[in-house]
Amino acid sequence: MLVKILGTADSSCETFVCQMPDHKLGHLPAWSDMVARATGHRPFYLVAQAENDIQGILPLMLIHSRLFGKRMISQAFHTYGGPLVRNDEALDALYDRTVQLATEHNCESVEFRNTRPLPYDLHLRTDKITMHLPLKIDPDELWRGFKGEIRNRVRKAEKAGVVTICGGVELLNDFYRIWTVRMHQLGTPPYSRKLMRMIVETFPDNSCIFLVSLGKSTIGGGFTTCFNGFADMQWVATLPEYNKIAPNAFLYWSIIKHYCLVGASCFDFGRCTVDSPTYEFKRRWGAEQVRLNYQYWLPQGREFSLPTLNNPKYNRKVKIWKKLPLWATRLIGPYLSRNLP
């Protein structure tokens, strides 16, 4: 089995990805190229072939950070990214090539973002899950199946005068303004506006930005992608001072309704931690829990340390971040978050 690193765009790889049952937007070569252009990270898009027929792919991104070290991730800035393969031989070949590359580049770890665990001796992380809601062609049918609590909150926002619009890159500035305010409140460095803009520009038919407004004020928004019927919430935020009129419920229902009407089959609420407030909010919509089996290869003798701001050793830094001026977090944040994909 030959494993090569894809150099230029290849339509045969995109065709292969679309044929595989577990494919996501992040598996496409175009996603790797987009991340490289937006962040400067180096992509290694691995393709396993037998007699010139593609048997498997694995998108890798090399992340080099002074704060978090050097590591590889499959796939950066996406919930999903593990290997897509036709057989075990292709999987073994892709895995072996990944370890070889990680060793050559002195990586401290390789992160595989799987839904199904790989059959290797790897560190397994299972604290993160995502939530999938099967969609209906008729959104009213889905609406009738929601709990009364959800329907009442949506109606509350409607009575208060909350409205929703959806569009593309023309809505990005308003969304980014609201989203960075919320990230500052949470003590989290925001991703760059450039990354979001490049997602929309690279995948204009797969991306949609939603804004919720009250009067002339934008009070929340969501950034979504949709690929082959799988709609995915990438980023979302509403201003907490408006929580009493439930704009978040109205925003989610507007997005879910939109994807029902365009024929999507599933809505992914996004990654969260089990039993967290975010998890409880998503569970109330009737979404099905999907376990994320993130696995990590480590060089022999290295102790595993998860590179995330949720790590207790970064608690003090998070508190300091919340005290910084908003303009400073918008300026500095993208330089930090590019290494936390």
DRENVO-563408 format. One record per residue (C-alpha): residue number from 1; residue in one letter; chain; x, y, z. Coordinates in Angstrom, 3 decimals, padded with zeros to 6 digits. Layout:
<recs>
REC  resi  resn  chain         u         v         w
REC   NUM     A      A         X         Y         Z
...
</recs>
This chain:
<recs>
REC  resi  resn  chain         u         v         w
REC     1     M      A   000.000   000.000   000.000
REC     2     L      A   001.499   003.309  -001.105
REC     3     V      A   000.876   006.417   001.022
REC     4     K      A   001.560   009.774  -000.587
REC     5     I      A   001.232   013.350   000.612
REC     6     L      A  -001.211   015.217  -001.608
REC     7     G      A   000.543   018.172  -003.176
REC     8     T      A  -002.123   019.874  -005.291
REC     9     A      A  -005.902   019.709  -005.422
REC    10     D      A  -007.137   016.357  -006.685
REC    11     S      A  -010.789   015.824  -007.587
REC    12     S      A  -010.402   012.075  -007.115
REC    13     C      A  -009.767   012.636  -003.382
REC    14     E      A  -012.934   014.692  -003.063
REC    15     T      A  -014.871   011.982  -004.883
REC    16     F      A  -013.455   009.343  -002.545
REC    17     V      A  -014.371   011.374   000.551
REC    18     C      A  -017.949   011.827  -000.621
REC    19     Q      A  -018.298   008.072  -001.156
REC    20     M      A  -017.356   007.218   002.432
REC    21     P      A  -020.194   006.934   004.991
REC    22     D      A  -018.492   008.910   007.792
REC    23     H      A  -017.227   011.812   005.697
REC    24     K      A  -017.425   015.422   006.892
REC    25     L      A  -016.487   018.777   005.377
REC    26     G      A  -013.160   018.729   007.222
REC    27     H      A  -012.107   015.579   005.355
REC    28     L      A  -011.951   017.434   002.035
REC    29     P      A  -008.525   018.541   000.711
REC    30     A      A  -010.001   022.040   000.317
REC    31     W      A  -010.460   022.304   004.104
REC    32     S      A  -006.773   021.555   004.695
REC    33     D      A  -005.749   024.069   002.045
REC    34     M      A  -008.049   026.691   003.558
REC    35     V      A  -006.641   026.223   007.077
REC    36     A      A  -003.081   026.456   005.750
REC    37     R      A  -003.830   029.733   003.965
REC    38     A      A  -005.712   031.188   006.931
REC    39     T      A  -003.256   030.236   009.685
REC    40     G      A   000.100   029.382   008.120
REC    41     H      A   000.018   025.842   009.524
REC    42     R      A   001.499   023.111   007.341
REC    43     P      A  -000.892   020.478   005.957
REC    44     F      A  -000.059   016.821   005.322
REC    45     Y      A  -002.977   015.311   003.451
REC    46     L      A  -002.229   011.588   003.329
REC    47     V      A  -003.636   009.390   000.557
REC    48     A      A  -003.327   005.574   000.624
REC    49     Q      A  -003.364   003.954  -002.810
REC    50     A      A  -003.281   000.458  -004.243
REC    51     E      A  -002.762   000.196  -008.002
REC    52     N      A  -003.612   003.924  -008.330
REC    53     D      A  -006.981   003.449  -006.619
REC    54     I      A  -007.552   005.467  -003.440
REC    55     Q      A  -008.133   003.221  -000.441
REC    56     G      A  -008.010   005.803   002.339
REC    57     I      A  -007.249   009.394   003.326
REC    58     L      A  -006.126   011.139   006.494
REC    59     P      A  -005.896   014.952   006.767
REC    60     L      A  -003.157   016.112   009.140
REC    61     M      A  -002.141   019.629   010.181
REC    62     L      A   001.228   020.379   011.759
REC    63     I      A   000.814   022.905   014.610
REC    64     H      A   003.969   024.539   015.992
REC    65     S      A   003.473   026.691   019.096
REC    66     R      A   005.880   027.966   021.731
REC    67     L      A   003.112   027.762   024.330
REC    68     F      A   001.632   024.362   023.427
REC    69     G      A   004.505   022.635   021.613
REC    70     K      A   004.637   020.923   018.235
REC    71     R      A   001.917   018.440   017.345
REC    72     M      A  -000.247   017.115   014.535
REC    73     I      A  -004.050   017.226   014.456
REC    74     S      A  -006.551   015.479   012.220
REC    75     Q      A  -008.444   017.763   011.528
REC    76     A      A  -007.709   021.342   012.606
REC    77     F      A  -010.621   023.702   013.318
REC    78     H      A  -013.142   020.902   012.877
REC    79     T      A  -014.840   018.455   015.246
REC    80     Y      A  -014.190   015.505   012.926
REC    81     G      A  -011.118   014.386   011.019
REC    82     G      A  -010.099   010.797   011.644
REC    83     P      A  -009.107   008.499   008.765
REC    84     L      A  -011.539   007.402   006.064
REC    85     V      A  -010.570   003.978   004.721
REC    86     R      A  -011.913   001.091   002.661
REC    87     N      A  -009.947  -001.605   004.526
REC    88     D      A  -007.624  -002.360   007.444
REC    89     E      A  -004.557  -002.381   005.210
REC    90     A      A  -005.153   001.251   004.252
REC    91     L      A  -005.737   002.199   007.888
REC    92     D      A  -002.458   000.595   008.992
REC    93     A      A  -000.566   002.264   006.168
REC    94     L      A  -001.958   005.714   007.000
REC    95     Y      A  -001.283   005.258   010.717
REC    96     D      A   002.298   004.106   010.164
REC    97     R      A   002.985   007.054   007.852
REC    98     T      A   001.522   009.438   010.413
REC    99     V      A   003.808   008.126   013.157
REC   100     Q      A   006.756   008.395   010.786
REC   101     L      A   005.945   012.027   009.975
REC   102     A      A   005.350   012.920   013.620
REC   103     T      A   008.686   011.407   014.561
REC   104     E      A   010.512   013.189   011.736
REC   105     H      A   009.062   016.537   012.828
REC   106     N      A   009.694   015.938   016.560
REC   107     C      A   006.004   016.186   017.429
REC   108     E      A   004.928   015.863   021.040
REC   109     S      A   001.645   014.225   020.013
REC   110     V      A  -000.766   013.380   017.218
REC   111     E      A  -004.476   013.948   017.819
REC   112     F      A  -006.959   011.801   015.868
REC   113     R      A  -010.484   013.233   016.031
REC   114     N      A  -012.500   010.043   015.620
REC   115     T      A  -016.066   009.008   016.261
REC   116     R      A  -014.967   005.356   016.265
REC   117     P      A  -011.722   004.540   018.107
REC   118     L      A  -008.710   003.358   016.147
REC   119     P      A  -007.402  -000.150   016.972
REC   120     Y      A  -004.028   001.018   018.284
REC   121     D      A  -002.404   001.568   021.672
REC   122     L      A  -003.293   005.249   021.998
REC   123     H      A  -004.344   007.571   024.779
REC   124     L      A  -008.153   007.829   024.611
REC   125     R      A  -010.078   010.950   025.566
REC   126     T      A  -013.841   010.541   025.988
REC   127     D      A  -014.935   013.644   027.920
REC   128     K      A  -016.234   015.357   024.781
REC   129     I      A  -019.398   014.464   022.920
REC   130     T      A  -021.511   016.037   020.214
REC   131     M      A  -025.271   016.108   019.787
REC   132     H      A  -027.095   015.135   016.576
REC   133     L      A  -030.720   015.983   015.817
REC   134     P      A  -032.325   014.051   012.918
REC   135     L      A  -034.228   016.539   010.758
REC   136     K      A  -037.595   016.332   009.020
REC   137     I      A  -038.587   017.602   005.593
REC   138     D      A  -041.495   019.374   007.298
REC   139     P      A  -040.146   021.563   010.154
REC   140     D      A  -043.621   021.694   011.719
REC   141     E      A  -043.416   017.947   012.309
REC   142     L      A  -040.133   018.448   014.153
REC   143     W      A  -041.593   021.401   016.077
REC   144     R      A  -044.473   019.323   017.402
REC   145     G      A  -041.993   016.811   018.802
REC   146     F      A  -040.114   019.365   020.916
REC   147     K      A  -040.727   019.654   024.636
REC   148     G      A  -043.065   022.409   025.761
REC   149     E      A  -040.159   024.172   027.435
REC   150     I      A  -038.384   024.633   024.089
REC   151     R      A  -041.487   025.801   022.240
REC   152     N      A  -042.351   028.263   025.017
REC   153     R      A  -038.887   029.811   024.928
REC   154     V      A  -039.034   030.240   021.155
REC   155     R      A  -042.476   031.857   021.427
REC   156     K      A  -041.192   034.134   024.199
REC   157     A      A  -038.499   035.484   021.885
REC   158     E      A  -041.027   035.918   019.068
REC   159     K      A  -043.368   037.914   021.323
REC   160     A      A  -040.446   040.111   022.389
REC   161     G      A  -039.830   041.001   018.741
REC   162     V      A  -036.684   038.944   018.078
REC   163     V      A  -036.079   038.302   014.366
REC   164     T      A  -033.539   036.272   012.395
REC   165     I      A  -031.751   036.806   009.108
REC   166     C      A  -029.326   034.516   007.314
REC   167     G      A  -026.685   035.171   004.690
REC   168     G      A  -023.016   034.899   003.884
REC   169     V      A  -019.862   036.925   004.244
REC   170     E      A  -021.836   040.205   004.322
REC   171     L      A  -023.003   039.244   007.853
REC   172     L      A  -019.583   038.208   009.133
REC   173     N      A  -018.589   041.510   010.766
REC   174     D      A  -021.767   041.679   012.851
REC   175     F      A  -021.443   038.022   013.847
REC   176     Y      A  -017.760   038.359   014.733
REC   177     R      A  -018.430   041.431   016.874
REC   178     I      A  -021.020   039.588   018.986
REC   179     W      A  -019.052   036.346   019.123
REC   180     T      A  -015.827   038.017   020.302
REC   181     V      A  -017.737   039.852   023.038
REC   182     R      A  -018.988   036.507   024.333
REC   183     M      A  -015.576   034.841   024.049
REC   184     H      A  -014.081   037.687   026.082
REC   185     Q      A  -016.693   037.145   028.786
REC   186     L      A  -015.809   033.438   028.876
REC   187     G      A  -012.064   034.104   028.987
REC   188     T      A  -011.399   032.356   025.662
REC   189     P      A  -009.148   033.778   022.896
REC   190     P      A  -011.238   034.080   019.712
REC   191     Y      A  -010.384   032.593   016.352
REC   192     S      A  -009.533   035.094   013.660
REC   193     R      A  -012.065   036.804   011.442
REC   194     K      A  -009.788   035.775   008.562
REC   195     L      A  -010.357   032.070   009.268
REC   196     M      A  -014.128   032.514   009.262
REC   197     R      A  -014.046   034.623   006.122
REC   198     M      A  -011.958   032.041   004.316
REC   199     I      A  -014.376   029.254   005.280
REC   200     V      A  -017.219   031.214   003.705
REC   201     E      A  -015.156   032.109   000.631
REC   202     T      A  -013.844   028.557   000.155
REC   203     F      A  -017.214   026.904   000.784
REC   204     P      A  -019.803   029.543  -000.222
REC   205     D      A  -022.473   026.936  -000.943
REC   206     N      A  -021.831   025.132   002.342
REC   207     S      A  -021.667   028.075   004.771
REC   208     C      A  -024.346   030.243   006.331
REC   209     I      A  -024.306   032.969   008.978
REC   210     F      A  -027.417   033.673   011.062
REC   211     L      A  -028.050   036.813   013.121
REC   212     V      A  -030.768   037.443   015.707
REC   213     S      A  -031.798   041.024   016.326
REC   214     L      A  -034.059   042.980   018.642
REC   215     G      A  -035.020   046.290   017.114
REC   216     K      A  -031.867   047.739   015.594
REC   217     S      A  -029.542   045.735   017.853
REC   218     T      A  -027.859   042.464   016.872
REC   219     I      A  -027.924   040.303   019.985
REC   220     G      A  -026.609   036.954   018.743
REC   221     G      A  -025.554   034.822   015.844
REC   222     G      A  -024.507   031.427   014.578
REC   223     F      A  -021.971   030.289   011.987
REC   224     T      A  -022.891   027.004   010.309
REC   225     T      A  -021.702   024.713   007.556
REC   226     C      A  -023.602   021.995   005.717
REC   227     F      A  -022.111   019.200   003.617
REC   228     N      A  -024.097   016.387   001.985
REC   229     G      A  -027.061   016.903   004.289
REC   230     F      A  -025.051   017.200   007.522
REC   231     A      A  -025.501   020.667   009.055
REC   232     D      A  -022.893   021.618   011.634
REC   233     M      A  -022.904   024.479   014.163
REC   234     Q      A  -019.361   025.814   014.052
REC   235     W      A  -019.696   028.838   016.374
REC   236     V      A  -022.604   030.455   018.176
REC   237     A      A  -023.141   033.220   020.727
REC   238     T      A  -025.891   035.370   022.184
REC   239     L      A  -025.445   038.258   024.607
REC   240     P      A  -026.316   037.086   028.151
REC   241     E      A  -028.044   040.354   029.071
REC   242     Y      A  -030.878   039.293   026.747
REC   243     N      A  -031.257   035.771   028.183
REC   244     K      A  -034.620   036.649   029.743
REC   245     I      A  -036.201   036.769   026.275
REC   246     A      A  -034.493   033.538   025.112
REC   247     P      A  -032.784   034.661   021.871
REC   248     N      A  -030.615   031.527   021.902
REC   249     A      A  -033.649   029.242   021.627
REC   250     F      A  -035.073   031.377   018.825
REC   251     L      A  -031.702   031.345   017.015
REC   252     Y      A  -031.363   027.566   017.203
REC   253     W      A  -034.927   027.000   016.021
REC   254     S      A  -034.412   029.398   013.097
REC   255     I      A  -031.278   027.492   012.069
REC   256     I      A  -032.887   024.074   012.485
REC   257     K      A  -035.931   025.196   010.501
REC   258     H      A  -033.711   026.566   007.718
REC   259     Y      A  -031.870   023.267   007.330
REC   260     C      A  -035.130   021.300   007.332
REC   261     L      A  -036.383   023.438   004.461
REC   262     V      A  -033.192   023.001   002.397
REC   263     G      A  -033.351   019.216   002.801
REC   264     A      A  -030.608   018.517   005.330
REC   265     S      A  -030.947   015.227   007.194
REC   266     C      A  -029.069   015.964   010.437
REC   267     F      A  -028.177   018.973   012.587
REC   268     D      A  -025.044   018.808   014.744
REC   269     F      A  -025.317   021.054   017.802
REC   270     G      A  -021.554   020.957   018.232
REC   271     R      A  -019.008   019.653   020.682
REC   272     C      A  -019.560   019.933   024.444
REC   273     T      A  -018.795   018.263   027.771
REC   274     V      A  -021.247   015.755   029.265
REC   275     D      A  -023.449   017.201   032.042
REC   276     S      A  -022.299   020.775   031.379
REC   277     P      A  -024.919   023.572   031.050
REC   278     T      A  -024.313   023.570   027.284
REC   279     Y      A  -024.937   019.822   027.186
REC   280     E      A  -028.218   020.214   029.072
REC   281     F      A  -029.386   022.938   026.679
REC   282     K      A  -028.733   020.739   023.643
REC   283     R      A  -030.241   017.641   025.248
REC   284     R      A  -033.557   019.432   025.762
REC   285     W      A  -033.987   019.668   021.990
REC   286     G      A  -034.133   015.889   021.773
REC   287     A      A  -030.682   015.593   020.192
REC   288     E      A  -028.899   012.236   020.289
REC   289     Q      A  -025.563   012.027   022.085
REC   290     V      A  -022.632   010.970   019.888
REC   291     R      A  -019.417   010.029   021.636
REC   292     L      A  -016.212   011.549   020.303
REC   293     N      A  -013.281   009.165   020.634
REC   294     Y      A  -010.298   011.494   020.402
REC   295     Q      A  -007.050   009.521   020.499
REC   296     Y      A  -003.438   010.597   020.939
REC   297     W      A  -000.164   009.108   019.803
REC   298     L      A   002.793   010.061   022.003
REC   299     P      A   006.519   009.429   021.542
REC   300     Q      A   007.879   006.766   023.854
REC   301     G      A   008.468   008.105   027.353
REC   302     R      A   006.407   011.292   026.962
REC   303     E      A   003.646   011.989   029.484
REC   304     F      A   000.278   013.021   028.046
REC   305     S      A  -000.810   016.623   028.625
REC   306     L      A  -003.859   017.958   026.850
REC   307     P      A  -003.139   021.296   025.115
REC   308     T      A  -006.315   023.146   026.077
REC   309     L      A  -007.189   026.246   028.059
REC   310     N      A  -009.521   024.050   030.141
REC   311     N      A  -006.392   022.569   031.702
REC   312     P      A  -006.249   023.774   035.345
REC   313     K      A  -002.720   025.094   034.872
REC   314     Y      A  -004.161   027.809   032.599
REC   315     N      A  -006.882   028.962   035.048
REC   316     R      A  -004.951   032.065   036.078
REC   317     K      A  -004.353   033.039   032.456
REC   318     V      A  -008.099   032.740   031.739
REC   319     K      A  -008.900   035.084   034.635
REC   320     I      A  -006.368   037.617   033.379
REC   321     W      A  -007.778   037.349   029.849
REC   322     K      A  -011.259   038.305   031.072
REC   323     K      A  -009.828   041.522   032.534
REC   324     L      A  -008.169   042.639   029.308
REC   325     P      A  -009.893   045.295   027.173
REC   326     L      A  -012.101   043.817   024.459
REC   327     W      A  -010.073   045.459   021.698
REC   328     A      A  -006.916   043.784   023.022
REC   329     T      A  -008.495   040.310   023.030
REC   330     R      A  -009.603   040.810   019.422
REC   331     L      A  -006.068   041.797   018.496
REC   332     I      A  -004.120   039.180   020.467
REC   333     G      A  -006.654   036.353   020.585
REC   334     P      A  -006.263   035.085   017.006
REC   335     Y      A  -002.505   034.644   017.504
REC   336     L      A  -003.142   032.382   020.504
REC   337     S      A  -006.190   030.514   019.232
REC   338     R      A  -004.573   029.568   015.926
REC   339     N      A  -002.562   027.087   017.991
REC   340     L      A  -005.693   025.709   019.724
REC   341     P      A  -007.609   024.412   016.713
</recs>
